[in-house]
Amino acid sequence: MNPFTIISPAYAQDASGVLSGVTQFAPLVLIFAVFYFLLIRPQQQKQKEMRGMVAALKHGDKVVTGGGILGTVQRVPMVQDKDGKQIPSNEIEVEIASNLRVTVLRETISSVIKPADGSAPAKGRR
């Protein structure tokens, strides 16, 4: 009996079939990794930053609503949660013109406008 005849040729071909399956699956993994790092992760970071910005709204902040209305935050009322703790309300009072205030939902704020030089622009000058 020859010691080299113990392994049949069918088993030798099976090992190459497994390697072939891995090489066919590798491009899919690579494509998912590229999509994650170029599209999904940056979008998640942007959403997290936006949630933080909207949560930190205070009197005097200039905002843009989802409908494109520009305004200044006048009041962020506080409400009590079920535990009796004071939390900011979901509704924000925004002044969109002099003496014209509207109440908007916090989720409809699409961006907070920061002054370019760190100070508020002078009224009446353009």
ZIRA-V674712 format. One record per helix or strand of 3 or more residues. SS is the DSSP state (~ for helix, > for strand). FROM is the first residue (numbers start at 1). TO is the last residue. If there is no record, write none. Layout:
ss:SS from:FROM to:TO
ss:SS from:FROM to:TO
This chain:
ss:~ from:3 to:5
ss:~ from:9 to:55
ss:> from:62 to:65
ss:> from:70 to:75
ss:> from:78 to:80
ss:> from:86 to:88
ss:> from:91 to:97
ss:> from:100 to:105
ss:~ from:106 to:108
ss:> from:109 to:113
